[in-house]
Structures are given as structure tokens and as C-alpha cells.
């Protein structure tokens, strides 16, 4: 499944890419967009996929492009993490990539502000393509920074709620929770104690509980993160306070931090067949679209349900939204073949059949509004939940920042302190965290 290599690659690349991109000023004064894309040429495309099925899917995607553009040949290099890509973008040269794809949407702010990737706005305009009406709102947001659209969505990930239908029936729950108060009640009803541990836990609320990170929780509250001047709003945005309050309440009501962590230490790996949702040890799971295929492959002894994550009670009319992220593509500023490179990027990311075919092959969410509605999509009926989340205009993402995902890591670190009881004053903690975020961004500038 794509989720495995994607998440591992992101984790490995995040810290290394920060230093590399911060020091990378790769924007070129002389434009590379004066090549003739109608003439015979070869371009280099670097991507991060590594699993055999994914690599084959990329090969098929490129083959479709070369059939449509027989004069443009594409040399494909896979398994390229962000640190390798960043070094090549800085170095340039004939062997460097003309087109790149990255799993790390958090790095878009650095890609754009450093000049490592070109602004695609003029190319979209020249091609008569409006990104605002082509891509889902959240994907359109996370591919640009400060008006610079240096990247474009190339499939996406949507987060929703997986639930054990058999456990729901035994607990007398007839439908998935739509609001957080319903979720809280269901999580407690689904929790079955067994001595000092659990026979079944309704939900693992701790921030180390696989995909239950601060930004995934907070996505359902539609936070702002920054004001118009780029200052952190986490200490003044009620959505942040509400998200932290909800999570801490779940931790306390489901047994407390220590008991939950002790139980978590006995559970299976996120990417293996013994994932605790798949074994039935956890009845509800916040996760991405890839979990469905993994759970089906694990041959669970219960029926799997899929639904959007709950929303705050006062936002019940927005039920159906979710947190969105995904893969991005861009054109290297060092490339001397930017017009040919654009033809590849445009094909991979805006050609409906190409996007649909790639989505069918690696089971990620299509990244254009047209592809999301295509009758050529092939999927388990439950997968439609993620298609609907991606298309929902209320779905959210984390805004780009000049220093990438540092602000999210800083907020997550405070989350660890708050859930464990190490920090007890939520407001003061958020104020201190906001100051740190502002300081980090000022230094990055």
C-alpha cells in the first residue's frame, strides 16, 4: 500500500530536509523556460515511490505521457527522498531532476520561498487551466505559499474514521458518530476493561496512537494557525483550544495517560498485520484511505465500517469534512527544459484519465475535482468516503510555512506534554508555543 512507503519516507526525510532547504537558494536569474517542447528531448523525473506496485504504476503513468508526447522522453528515478532531491535541486546539471514529486507537503513553503521549484502560476495561465476550479480546495491550498504556486497536487490522502461494525452492534451502537460528543460516548461504551488493561479499547486517543496527531484532530475544528501577518494564532484561535480540550478529555475518560500508554506498548505495529484496529483490540481508528486495503488484506474477523471523522457539535452541518494531505509535483528551477517539464507535470496532474489511472493503480485519492467524479474510478464502495472528504469544500489542511512543518512539530511537542500531565495550564502552554513558533519563523526568514 502507498501509505507504508509514504509515511516512512516522510519520517526519514523531515529532519534532513529542513537544513537542506533552509540553506538552498536555488532560484535562477536566467529562465529555463525557453526550450521548445515540440522538439525531441529527454527530461528527468525523480519520485519517492519504492514499492514494486507503486513503481510499476509510475512507469505506466509515464508511458501514457510518452505515448501522448512521443518527442519527450522521460528518464525516471524512484525511491528519492526529500534530502536526495534537495541536494540535486541545489546542484543542478544534466543529471539533476527536471520534475520532482515529494510526499512531504509540509516542505512546500520551503520549496517556494527558497526558489528551488519554479512558480507554476504563469504556466497554468498560459495553458488556460484554473487551479481554483481544477483541484479540491485543501489540495489547492497546500501546494502554494505566499502567492507562489511552486507545486501541484499529485494524488492525495484523506483522513477518516474506521470502525468495527461487529463491536458497534454488540455495544448497541447503530451508526458511526457524527459529532465529538457522540464519539466520546461511543468510545466509552466500546471500551471493555480487563483487569488493569483492556480487552477492547474504544479508541486510542494518545498523540502517539498512530495517526492521531495534533493536526489530524485539529483538522476537524478548522483552525487558522496563522493570521494575515504570518503570526501564530494557536493561543487565540478557539478551534485550537477546543481540539486540545477534546483530546485531553478522551485521554482522561478512557483510563488516563499512563494506562493507555502501557496498553499501547503491547499493541502491534502501525504498518503490520497486527495493527490493533485490525486485530479488534481498538474499535475505532483515525486513519488515512490506505488503511482500508491493509485491513482487508489482514482478513479481519469483523466487518469494517468507514465514515468521516466527527466534527464539533456546533459544526454539525459540516459533517463530512476531513484532513487532507498528499503528494506534490514541481519543476526544478535549475532545469533548462521547463516547457517540456511542464508538459509532463500538466499531464500527470490535470489529465483526468491519467489521474484516475494512477489513483486506481496505487489506491490514493484522485487530486482533481473531475477525477473524483470519474466513472472510470475503481474502488471498494467504502473508499468513496475518502473521495467525498477530498471533494468537500470544508475539508482542511495545514498551511505552508517558510520553515516547513516545524510549527506542527512544535505544537505536537506541547501536545505530548499536555496529554501526559507534564503541562497543566493549556492557555499558558499555547502562548509559549506560539512565541516559539513565531521565533522559529523569524529566524528562518
TAWOMO-V136901 format. One line per field, one symbol per residue. ss: DSSP state (H for helix, E for strand, C for the rest). phi: phi as a letter, one per 20 degrees, with the letter a starting at -180 (. if undefined). Layout:
ss=???
phi=???
This chain:
ss=CHHHHHHHHHHHHHHHHHHHHHCCCCCCCCCCCCCCCCCCEEEEEECCCCCHHHHHHHHHHHHHHHHHCCCEEEEEECCCCHHHHHHHHHHCCCCCCCEEEECCHHHHHHHHHHCCECCCHHHHHHHCCCHHHHCCHHHHHHCCECCECCCEEEEEEEEEEEEEHHHHHHHCCCCCCCEHHHHHHHHHHCCEEECCEEEEEEECCCCCCCCCCHHHHHHCCCCCCECCCCCECCCCCHHHHHHHHHHHHHHHHCCCHHHHHHHHCCCCCCCCCCCHHHHCCEEEEEEECHHHHHHHHCCCCCCEEEECCCECHHHHHHCCCCEEEEEEEEEECCCCCHHHHHHHHHHHHHCHHHHHHHHHHHCCECCCHHHHCCCCCCCCHHHHHHHHHHHCCCCECCCCCCCCCHHHHHHHHHHHHHHHCCCCCHHHHHHHHHHHHHHHHHHHC
phi=.fffffffffffegffffffffeeddfdfefeedfefeefbccdcdcdfcfgffffffgfffffffffcfedddedcdlefffffffffffmofeffecccceeffeggfgffenfdffegfffffemdegfdedggfffffdbblneeebbfcmbccdbdebeffffffemeebffddffffgfffffeedfbmeccfbdfaeeffefmeeegffgfgfelfemcefenefdfedegffgfffffffffgffepngffffffgfeeffgddfegfffenfcecbeaefffgfffffflfebeedcbfffcggecgfdgoeaecbreccadffefecfffffgfffffdcfgfffffffffdmdfgdcffffdffefdaggffggfffffeffefcbeffcfdmegffffffffgffffenfddeffffffffffffffffffff
